[in-house]
Amino acid sequence: MPKIQLLLCAATVAASSGVLPKAVSTPTTPPYPVPSAMPPRGWNTVGEQVFIHGCKADGLFNATELAVATKFPLMTVEKGQGLRLPGFADGKMAAIAAQYKQSRKQAGLADGWALFYSNVKLDWEFFQLHAQMEVHPSWPVQANGAVSGDPCRSAGDHSFPQPPEGMLCFNHSKPTVREAFINACVNATHHGFDGCFLDSAGFARGPPYPGTTVDSQRAAAKHCNTSLEAYQAVGEGTTTMLAELQETLGPSKLVVAKDSWQGGSEDQVNTIFPLDTFCSCYTCDWTPTNNPAFRGSTLADVCQTQILLAQRLGERGQVCLCMCDRASVRQMQHWPTHD
């Protein structure tokens, strides 16, 4: 599997400037999480607002790769790290995070931040958490109304190895599952990570989560041949888990929810990642138009919504991490220009 290396743009906390009035009311704690610490960043160059998100299947960076990674103040370590080597992903992810941080220190740069990849929905089998799922057959989402032993499986990104029948899915309606999932992230922060990146943060959630309806939940429940109520409980558990994880880690750690293009988890965590296509897309048909259909809307409308979301999060003191797909960036280079 080739090394995945994507550049991202970060929307940071908006700062206000001005003279405070003489009488100022006592500040109140906002009803949503706000980070108390941030990765190093600045406004002198674009590079100070860019970070890296990826993995290397063969293990640690070589000298050339490390020199590139060291330039970025923030790095998310993806699930495929060290995939061709024996052992669980967790330790191999910690090893490359340590290599990256040490390199920045030796270069005299501000301490780099690293984020640990987790998937809210899928039990990727090369993580330590999978061993716990195996010994607790009641933990996964169940099919056919079963209590245990008949899991409802789902496929993931086929760039990474997985069982042909699909993977187990975390049933966050169970407190024991939420505790185990949260502990995996907490453990990562004890091994050099500064927070966790949570893929599939909208798993099983319904309204008011953007883009969902009761009918969409009903269709997902039908896939598992289970009741709507059981599936909705999973979604409610997902929302609860996100809030519990942020509370457990505290404001000094980033909890990054990979959300819809409209966000959706900003009341539970302090950082939002609105899709892995910020103002871009992987498979858009650019032939007939420069504004292709996308996500039930158009790319322009989605892009505008993402930009406004980033602005709103900054105004709230939260963080938006924004990733642009490389294929779309290449396409943009050939867009016609207009006076």
C-alpha positions as CSV (number, residue, x, y, z in Angstrom):
1,M,0.0,0.0,0.0
2,P,1.5,3.3,-1.0
3,K,2.2,6.0,1.6
4,I,-0.8,8.3,2.0
5,Q,0.2,11.9,2.2
6,L,-2.3,14.7,2.1
7,L,-2.0,18.4,2.8
8,L,-4.7,20.1,4.8
9,C,-5.6,23.7,5.6
10,A,-6.5,24.6,9.1
11,A,-9.0,27.2,10.1
12,T,-7.9,28.5,13.5
13,V,-9.5,30.3,16.4
14,A,-10.7,33.7,15.4
15,A,-9.4,36.5,17.7
16,S,-11.2,39.7,18.4
17,S,-9.5,43.0,18.9
18,G,-10.9,46.1,20.3
19,V,-11.3,48.1,23.5
20,L,-13.4,46.4,26.1
21,P,-16.1,48.5,27.7
22,K,-15.6,49.6,31.2
23,A,-18.2,47.4,32.6
24,V,-17.8,43.8,31.5
25,S,-20.0,40.9,32.7
26,T,-18.3,37.8,34.1
27,P,-17.4,35.4,31.3
28,T,-19.5,32.3,31.2
29,T,-18.4,28.9,30.1
30,P,-19.8,28.2,26.6
31,P,-22.2,25.2,26.3
32,Y,-19.8,23.5,23.9
33,P,-16.1,22.4,24.2
34,V,-13.4,24.8,23.4
35,P,-9.7,23.9,23.3
36,S,-7.4,25.4,25.9
37,A,-4.3,24.5,23.8
38,M,-3.5,24.4,20.1
39,P,-0.8,23.1,17.8
40,P,1.8,25.7,16.8
41,R,0.6,27.9,14.0
42,G,1.0,31.4,12.7
43,W,0.0,33.8,9.9
44,N,3.4,34.6,8.4
45,T,3.2,31.9,5.7
46,V,0.6,29.4,4.4
47,G,2.9,26.7,5.6
48,E,2.2,27.7,9.2
49,Q,-1.5,26.8,8.7
50,V,-0.9,23.4,6.9
51,F,-0.7,19.9,8.4
52,I,-0.2,16.4,7.2
53,H,-2.5,13.4,7.4
54,G,-1.4,9.9,6.4
55,C,0.5,6.7,7.1
56,K,3.4,4.6,5.8
57,A,2.7,0.9,5.5
58,D,6.4,0.0,5.7
59,G,7.1,1.6,9.1
60,L,9.0,4.7,10.1
61,F,9.9,7.6,7.8
62,N,13.2,7.5,5.8
63,A,15.4,10.6,6.0
64,T,13.7,12.3,3.0
65,E,10.2,11.6,4.2
66,L,11.0,12.7,7.7
67,A,12.4,16.0,6.5
68,V,9.1,16.7,4.7
69,A,6.9,15.6,7.7
70,T,9.0,17.7,10.1
71,K,7.9,20.9,8.4
72,F,4.3,20.4,9.5
73,P,3.2,21.5,13.0
74,L,0.4,18.8,13.1
75,M,0.3,15.3,11.9
76,T,-2.6,12.8,12.0
77,V,-1.3,9.2,11.9
78,E,-3.7,7.1,9.8
79,K,-4.8,3.5,10.5
80,G,-2.5,1.9,7.9
81,Q,0.7,2.9,9.7
82,G,3.2,0.0,9.7
83,L,0.6,-2.3,8.2
84,R,3.2,-4.5,6.6
85,L,4.9,-5.1,9.9
86,P,3.7,-7.4,12.7
87,G,1.8,-6.2,15.7
88,F,-1.1,-3.9,16.4
89,A,-1.4,-0.5,14.7
90,D,-1.4,1.3,18.0
91,G,2.2,0.9,18.9
92,K,3.4,1.5,15.3
93,M,1.4,4.7,15.2
94,A,3.0,5.8,18.4
95,A,6.5,5.1,17.1
96,I,6.1,7.3,14.0
97,A,4.6,10.0,16.1
98,A,7.6,9.9,18.4
99,Q,10.0,10.0,15.4
100,Y,8.2,13.0,14.0
101,K,8.1,14.9,17.3
102,Q,11.8,14.2,18.0
103,S,12.8,15.4,14.5
104,R,11.0,18.7,15.1
105,K,12.7,19.1,18.4
106,Q,16.1,18.5,16.9
107,A,15.3,21.0,14.2
108,G,14.6,23.6,16.8
109,L,11.0,23.9,15.9
110,A,8.0,24.3,18.2
111,D,6.7,21.0,19.5
112,G,4.7,19.1,16.9
113,W,1.3,17.7,17.7
114,A,0.1,14.2,16.6
115,L,-3.4,12.8,16.4
116,F,-4.3,9.2,16.7
117,Y,-6.7,7.8,14.1
118,S,-9.8,5.9,15.4
119,N,-13.0,4.9,13.6
120,V,-16.3,5.4,15.5
121,K,-18.1,2.9,13.4
122,L,-15.7,0.2,12.2
123,D,-13.7,-2.3,14.2
124,W,-10.6,-2.4,12.1
125,E,-8.9,-5.7,13.0
126,F,-5.4,-4.4,13.3
127,F,-6.1,-2.2,16.3
128,Q,-5.8,-3.5,19.9
129,L,-9.4,-2.7,20.5
130,H,-10.4,-5.5,18.1
131,A,-9.1,-8.1,20.6
132,Q,-11.6,-6.8,23.1
133,M,-14.4,-6.9,20.6
134,E,-13.6,-10.6,19.9
135,V,-13.9,-11.6,23.5
136,H,-17.2,-9.7,24.0
137,P,-19.6,-10.9,21.3
138,S,-22.4,-8.7,22.7
139,W,-20.4,-5.5,22.0
140,P,-20.9,-5.1,18.2
141,V,-24.1,-3.9,16.6
142,Q,-26.3,-7.0,16.2
143,A,-28.3,-8.2,13.2
144,N,-31.7,-9.9,13.3
145,G,-32.6,-8.5,16.7
146,A,-30.0,-10.8,18.3
147,V,-28.4,-9.9,21.7
148,S,-25.0,-11.4,20.8
149,G,-23.3,-13.7,18.4
150,D,-25.0,-12.4,15.2
151,P,-23.2,-9.1,14.3
152,C,-24.2,-6.7,11.6
153,R,-21.0,-6.2,9.5
154,S,-19.9,-3.3,7.3
155,A,-17.2,-2.7,4.7
156,G,-14.6,0.0,5.0
157,D,-12.0,1.7,2.7
158,H,-10.8,-1.1,0.5
159,S,-7.3,0.4,0.5
160,F,-6.9,-1.4,3.8
161,P,-7.2,-5.2,4.5
162,Q,-10.5,-6.4,6.0
163,P,-12.6,-9.5,6.1
164,P,-14.6,-10.2,3.0
165,E,-17.8,-10.4,5.0
166,G,-17.1,-6.9,6.5
167,M,-16.1,-5.7,9.9
168,L,-17.8,-5.5,13.2
169,C,-19.4,-2.2,14.2
170,F,-19.2,-0.6,17.6
171,N,-22.5,-0.5,19.5
172,H,-22.1,2.8,21.5
173,S,-25.4,2.4,23.1
174,K,-23.6,0.0,25.5
175,P,-21.6,1.9,28.2
176,T,-18.9,-0.8,28.2
177,V,-18.3,-0.3,24.5
178,R,-18.0,3.5,25.0
179,E,-15.6,3.0,27.9
180,A,-13.4,0.7,25.9
181,F,-13.4,3.0,22.9
182,I,-12.6,6.0,25.0
183,N,-9.8,4.1,26.8
184,A,-8.2,3.4,23.5
185,C,-7.9,7.1,22.8
186,V,-6.8,7.9,26.3
187,N,-4.1,5.3,26.1
188,A,-2.9,6.9,22.9
189,T,-2.5,10.2,24.7
190,H,-0.4,8.4,27.2
191,H,1.9,7.4,24.4
192,G,2.7,10.7,22.8
193,F,-0.5,11.7,21.0
194,D,-2.2,15.1,21.6
195,G,-5.7,14.0,20.7
196,C,-7.7,11.7,18.5
197,F,-9.1,11.9,15.0
198,L,-12.5,10.2,14.9
199,D,-13.6,8.9,11.5
200,S,-17.3,8.2,10.9
201,A,-18.4,10.5,13.7
202,G,-22.0,10.5,12.3
203,F,-22.4,6.7,12.7
204,A,-26.0,5.8,13.2
205,R,-27.0,9.3,14.2
206,G,-30.3,10.9,13.3
207,P,-31.8,14.4,13.3
208,P,-30.7,17.0,14.1
209,Y,-27.3,15.6,12.8
210,P,-27.0,17.2,9.3
211,G,-28.1,15.1,6.3
212,T,-29.9,12.5,8.3
213,T,-33.6,11.6,8.6
214,V,-35.6,9.0,10.4
215,D,-36.0,7.3,7.0
216,S,-32.2,7.1,6.6
217,Q,-31.9,5.5,10.0
218,R,-34.8,3.1,9.2
219,A,-32.9,2.0,6.0
220,A,-29.7,1.4,8.0
221,A,-31.7,-0.7,10.5
222,K,-33.2,-2.7,7.7
223,H,-29.7,-3.5,6.5
224,C,-29.1,-5.2,9.9
225,N,-32.7,-6.6,10.0
226,T,-33.1,-4.9,13.4
227,S,-35.6,-2.4,14.8
228,L,-35.4,1.3,14.2
229,E,-35.4,1.9,17.9
230,A,-32.3,-0.4,18.3
231,Y,-30.5,1.5,15.6
232,Q,-31.4,4.9,17.0
233,A,-30.0,3.8,20.3
234,V,-26.7,3.2,18.7
235,G,-26.8,6.7,17.2
236,E,-27.6,8.3,20.5
237,G,-24.8,6.3,22.0
238,T,-22.4,7.7,19.4
239,T,-23.3,11.2,20.4
240,T,-22.9,10.4,24.0
241,M,-19.5,8.8,23.4
242,L,-18.2,11.9,21.6
243,A,-19.1,14.1,24.5
244,E,-17.7,11.6,27.1
245,L,-14.5,11.3,25.2
246,Q,-13.9,15.1,25.1
247,E,-14.8,15.4,28.8
248,T,-12.4,12.6,29.7
249,L,-9.5,14.1,27.7
250,G,-10.2,17.6,28.7
251,P,-9.7,20.9,26.8
252,S,-6.0,20.5,26.3
253,K,-6.5,17.7,23.8
254,L,-8.0,17.9,20.4
255,V,-10.9,15.5,19.7
256,V,-11.5,15.7,15.9
257,A,-14.9,14.6,14.6
258,K,-14.9,13.7,10.9
259,D,-18.3,15.1,10.2
260,S,-20.7,15.9,7.4
261,W,-19.9,18.9,5.2
262,Q,-22.2,20.8,7.5
263,G,-20.5,19.7,10.7
264,G,-22.7,18.2,13.3
265,S,-20.5,17.3,16.4
266,E,-19.4,20.8,17.5
267,D,-21.6,20.6,20.6
268,Q,-19.8,17.4,21.7
269,V,-16.1,17.9,20.6
270,N,-13.8,20.9,20.1
271,T,-12.6,20.2,16.6
272,I,-14.5,19.4,13.4
273,F,-13.2,17.9,10.1
274,P,-16.0,18.6,7.6
275,L,-15.5,15.6,5.2
276,D,-12.1,14.7,3.7
277,T,-13.0,16.9,0.7
278,F,-13.0,20.6,1.7
279,C,-14.1,22.5,-1.3
280,S,-13.1,19.5,-3.4
281,C,-14.2,16.0,-4.3
282,Y,-12.7,12.6,-5.3
283,T,-14.9,11.6,-8.2
284,C,-16.7,14.7,-9.5
285,D,-17.4,14.8,-13.2
286,W,-15.7,18.1,-14.2
287,T,-16.4,17.7,-17.9
288,P,-19.7,19.5,-18.4
289,T,-19.3,22.1,-15.7
290,N,-17.0,23.7,-13.1
291,N,-19.7,23.3,-10.5
292,P,-20.5,19.5,-10.5
293,A,-23.2,17.8,-8.5
294,F,-22.0,16.7,-5.1
295,R,-23.5,15.3,-2.0
296,G,-27.1,16.0,-3.1
297,S,-26.2,19.6,-3.8
298,T,-23.5,21.2,-5.9
299,L,-19.8,21.5,-5.1
300,A,-20.1,25.3,-4.9
301,D,-22.9,25.2,-2.3
302,V,-21.0,22.5,-0.3
303,C,-17.8,24.5,-0.5
304,Q,-19.6,27.7,0.7
305,T,-21.2,25.8,3.6
306,Q,-17.8,24.4,4.6
307,I,-16.2,27.8,4.6
308,L,-19.0,29.3,6.6
309,L,-18.8,26.4,9.1
310,A,-15.0,27.0,9.5
311,Q,-15.7,30.7,10.2
312,R,-18.4,29.9,12.7
313,L,-16.3,27.4,14.5
314,G,-13.4,30.0,14.7
315,E,-15.8,32.6,16.1
316,R,-16.9,30.1,18.8
317,G,-13.2,29.4,19.7
318,Q,-13.3,25.9,18.2
319,V,-11.2,24.4,15.4
320,C,-11.9,23.3,11.9
321,L,-9.4,21.1,10.1
322,C,-9.9,21.2,6.3
323,M,-8.6,18.7,3.8
324,C,-8.5,19.3,0.1
325,D,-8.5,16.3,-2.2
326,R,-5.4,16.2,-4.4
327,A,-7.3,15.2,-7.6
328,S,-9.5,18.3,-7.3
329,V,-6.5,20.5,-6.7
330,R,-5.0,19.2,-9.9
331,Q,-8.2,19.9,-11.7
332,M,-8.4,23.4,-10.4
333,Q,-5.1,24.2,-12.0
334,H,-6.8,23.8,-15.4
335,W,-9.9,25.9,-14.6
336,P,-10.4,28.8,-17.0
337,T,-9.6,32.2,-15.7
338,H,-11.8,35.2,-16.1
339,D,-11.1,38.9,-15.9
